[in-house]
């Protein structure tokens, strides 16, 4: 998920936050994102953007919105409706080393191509660290991020859906992955587990006694028949 940083006029912070944080809370609730306004410290003090002189004079303040790709851009556009102007946009996106290596083929030709198409500066670390996109406006930032995700094979070129979200929806639920349960005999809900019903137990014992009595009667009749034959 990306972290979208952008600069807003310092005198417009109150419009973004609202009375007792009403506007910014509504922003986070409606778009399901998290946000932060850097009033005291700039998260990119060494960034050399178009508004560097203004930022040094504290005319601009950095704000970040974090969440899914679609929602962060929607939330940022909502902020644009509250203020008159917006400064530079910086996007940070974390990806694996294998995905980052795809950009260094042919002496970094993919990076140059994406930078030319989106008019943004693309910073991709070789070892550790997030991919950083530096753009002058929100539309160029969206174009650059889409191109980066598609080249890294993190987005479906046809549907435009991130593979991470698509993969999560394809994971089977736990109940579906379990083997089918064998049929069990219906149990009386009042009967505690591990104990047989008294009626069933009594009927079983009665049947056993009757079988034993029949066997004993047969033996006695057979023995009596043998005695009568010996007397004759």
C-alpha positions as CSV (number, residue, x, y, z in Angstrom):
1,X,0.0,0.0,0.0
2,X,1.4,3.4,-0.9
3,X,2.1,6.4,1.3
4,X,1.0,9.5,-0.5
5,X,2.7,12.7,0.6
6,X,1.7,16.1,-0.7
7,X,2.2,19.8,0.3
8,X,-0.7,22.0,1.3
9,X,-0.6,25.8,2.1
10,X,0.1,26.3,5.8
11,X,-2.7,28.8,6.1
12,X,-5.1,26.1,4.8
13,X,-4.4,23.5,7.5
14,X,-7.4,24.5,9.6
15,X,-9.7,23.9,6.6
16,X,-8.3,20.4,6.2
17,X,-8.5,19.5,9.9
18,X,-11.9,21.2,10.6
19,X,-13.4,22.2,13.9
20,X,-12.0,19.8,16.5
21,X,-10.8,17.5,13.7
22,X,-14.2,17.0,12.1
23,X,-13.0,17.2,8.5
24,X,-9.9,15.0,8.8
25,X,-11.9,12.4,10.9
26,X,-14.5,12.3,8.2
27,X,-11.8,11.9,5.6
28,X,-10.3,8.9,7.4
29,X,-13.7,7.3,8.0
30,X,-15.2,7.8,4.5
31,X,-12.1,6.7,2.6
32,X,-10.7,4.2,5.1
33,X,-7.3,5.7,5.2
34,X,-4.9,7.1,7.8
35,X,-3.5,10.6,7.6
36,X,-1.0,12.9,9.3
37,X,-0.1,16.6,9.0
38,X,3.6,17.5,9.6
39,X,3.2,20.9,11.3
40,X,6.7,21.0,12.9
41,X,9.0,18.8,10.8
42,X,9.2,18.3,7.1
43,X,9.5,14.5,6.3
44,X,11.6,15.4,3.2
45,X,13.9,18.2,4.3
46,X,16.4,17.5,1.5
47,X,13.8,17.3,-1.3
48,X,14.5,19.7,-4.1
49,X,11.1,20.3,-5.6
50,X,9.6,23.2,-7.5
51,X,8.4,24.8,-4.2
52,X,11.6,24.5,-2.3
53,X,11.9,28.2,-1.6
54,X,8.4,28.4,-0.4
55,X,8.8,25.4,1.9
56,X,11.9,26.9,3.5
57,X,9.7,29.9,4.3
58,X,7.1,27.6,6.0
59,X,4.5,28.6,3.4
60,X,3.9,24.9,2.7
61,X,3.2,22.0,5.1
62,X,3.5,18.3,4.3
63,X,0.6,15.8,4.7
64,X,0.5,12.1,4.2
65,X,-2.4,9.7,3.5
66,X,-1.9,5.9,3.7
67,X,-4.1,3.2,2.5
68,X,-5.0,1.2,-0.6
69,X,-3.9,2.7,-3.9
70,X,-7.4,3.7,-5.0
71,X,-8.5,5.2,-1.7
72,X,-5.4,7.4,-1.1
73,X,-5.9,9.2,-4.4
74,X,-9.6,9.6,-3.7
75,X,-8.9,11.0,-0.3
76,X,-6.2,13.4,-1.8
77,X,-8.7,14.7,-4.3
78,X,-11.1,15.3,-1.5
79,X,-8.5,17.4,0.3
80,X,-8.0,19.4,-3.0
81,X,-11.7,20.5,-2.7
82,X,-11.0,22.0,0.7
83,X,-7.9,24.1,-0.4
84,X,-7.1,26.4,-3.3
85,X,-3.7,25.0,-4.2
86,X,-1.6,21.9,-3.8
87,X,2.2,21.6,-4.0
88,X,4.4,18.7,-5.0
89,X,3.4,15.1,-4.6
90,X,5.7,12.3,-3.3
91,X,4.7,8.6,-3.3
92,X,6.5,5.9,-1.3
93,X,5.7,2.2,-2.2
94,X,7.4,-0.8,-0.6
95,X,8.1,-3.8,-2.8
96,X,10.3,-6.8,-2.7
97,X,13.9,-6.9,-4.0
98,X,12.9,-9.2,-6.8
99,X,10.3,-6.7,-8.1
100,X,12.8,-3.8,-7.8
101,X,15.4,-5.7,-9.9
102,X,13.0,-5.6,-12.8
103,X,13.7,-1.9,-13.2
104,X,17.4,-2.2,-13.7
105,X,17.4,-4.2,-16.9
106,X,19.0,-2.6,-19.9
107,X,20.9,-0.1,-17.7
108,X,17.7,1.2,-16.1
109,X,15.8,1.8,-19.3
110,X,12.4,1.0,-17.6
111,X,13.0,3.8,-15.1
112,X,13.8,6.3,-17.8
113,X,10.8,5.3,-19.9
114,X,8.4,5.7,-16.9
115,X,9.9,9.0,-16.0
116,X,9.5,10.3,-19.5
117,X,5.8,9.1,-19.8
118,X,4.7,10.5,-16.4
119,X,7.0,13.6,-16.1
120,X,8.1,12.4,-12.6
121,X,11.3,11.5,-11.0
122,X,11.6,7.8,-10.2
123,X,13.9,6.7,-7.3
124,X,14.3,2.9,-6.9
125,X,16.8,1.7,-4.3
126,X,19.0,-1.2,-5.2
127,X,19.0,-2.8,-1.8
128,X,16.5,-1.7,0.9
129,X,14.0,1.1,1.0
130,X,10.7,2.0,-0.6
131,X,10.3,3.1,-4.2
132,X,9.9,6.9,-4.3
133,X,8.1,8.9,-7.0
134,X,8.4,12.7,-7.0
135,X,5.8,14.5,-9.1
136,X,4.5,18.1,-9.5
137,X,0.8,17.2,-9.5
138,X,-1.6,14.4,-8.5
139,X,-2.4,13.2,-12.0
140,X,1.2,12.7,-13.0
141,X,1.7,10.8,-9.7
142,X,-1.2,8.5,-10.5
143,X,0.2,7.8,-13.9
144,X,3.7,7.1,-12.6
145,X,2.5,4.7,-9.9
146,X,0.3,2.7,-12.3
147,X,3.3,2.3,-14.7
148,X,5.6,1.3,-11.9
149,X,3.2,-1.3,-10.5
150,X,2.5,-2.8,-13.9
151,X,6.2,-3.1,-14.7
152,X,6.8,-4.7,-11.3
153,X,4.0,-7.1,-12.1
154,X,2.1,-6.0,-9.0
155,X,-1.0,-4.9,-11.0
156,X,-3.1,-6.5,-13.7
157,X,-2.7,-4.5,-16.9
158,X,-6.2,-5.5,-18.1
159,X,-8.2,-4.8,-15.0
160,X,-6.0,-2.4,-13.2
161,X,-6.3,-4.3,-9.9
162,X,-3.4,-4.8,-7.6
163,X,-2.4,-8.4,-7.5
164,X,-2.1,-8.3,-3.7
165,X,-5.8,-7.5,-3.3
166,X,-6.8,-10.0,-6.0
167,X,-4.7,-12.8,-4.4
168,X,-6.3,-12.2,-1.0
169,X,-9.7,-12.7,-2.5
170,X,-8.7,-16.0,-4.0
171,X,-7.5,-17.5,-0.8
172,X,-10.1,-20.2,0.3
173,X,-11.7,-19.8,3.6
174,X,-10.8,-22.1,6.4
175,X,-14.2,-23.8,6.4
176,X,-14.0,-24.6,2.7
177,X,-10.5,-26.1,2.9
178,X,-11.4,-28.5,5.7
179,X,-12.2,-32.2,4.7
180,X,-15.9,-33.1,4.8
181,X,-17.0,-34.3,8.2
182,X,-18.3,-37.8,8.6
183,X,-22.0,-38.2,9.5
184,X,-22.6,-38.7,13.3
185,X,-25.5,-40.1,15.1
186,X,-27.9,-37.4,16.3
187,X,-27.5,-36.7,20.0
188,X,-30.0,-35.4,22.4
189,X,-29.1,-31.8,23.1
190,X,-29.8,-32.3,26.8
191,X,-27.6,-35.3,27.0
192,X,-24.0,-34.5,28.2
193,X,-21.2,-35.5,25.9
194,X,-19.4,-38.9,26.6
195,X,-22.5,-40.4,28.3
196,X,-25.1,-42.7,26.7
197,X,-28.8,-42.2,27.3
198,X,-30.3,-44.2,30.2
199,X,-33.1,-45.6,28.1
200,X,-30.7,-46.8,25.5
201,X,-28.5,-48.4,28.2
202,X,-31.5,-50.1,29.9
203,X,-32.8,-51.5,26.6
204,X,-29.4,-52.8,25.7
205,X,-29.0,-54.6,29.0
206,X,-32.6,-56.0,28.8
207,X,-31.9,-57.5,25.3
208,X,-28.6,-59.0,26.6
209,X,-30.4,-60.7,29.5
210,X,-33.1,-62.1,27.3
211,X,-30.5,-63.6,25.0
212,X,-28.7,-65.2,27.9
213,X,-32.0,-66.7,29.2
214,X,-32.8,-68.2,25.8
215,X,-29.4,-69.8,25.7
216,X,-29.7,-71.2,29.2
217,X,-33.1,-72.7,28.4
218,X,-31.8,-74.4,25.3
219,X,-29.0,-76.0,27.3
220,X,-31.3,-77.2,30.0
221,X,-33.7,-78.7,27.5
222,X,-30.9,-80.4,25.6
223,X,-29.4,-81.8,28.9
224,X,-32.9,-83.1,30.0
225,X,-33.4,-84.8,26.7
226,X,-30.1,-86.7,27.0
227,X,-31.1,-87.9,30.5
228,X,-34.4,-89.3,29.3
229,X,-32.7,-91.2,26.5
230,X,-30.2,-92.8,29.0
231,X,-33.2,-94.0,31.2
232,X,-34.9,-95.6,28.3
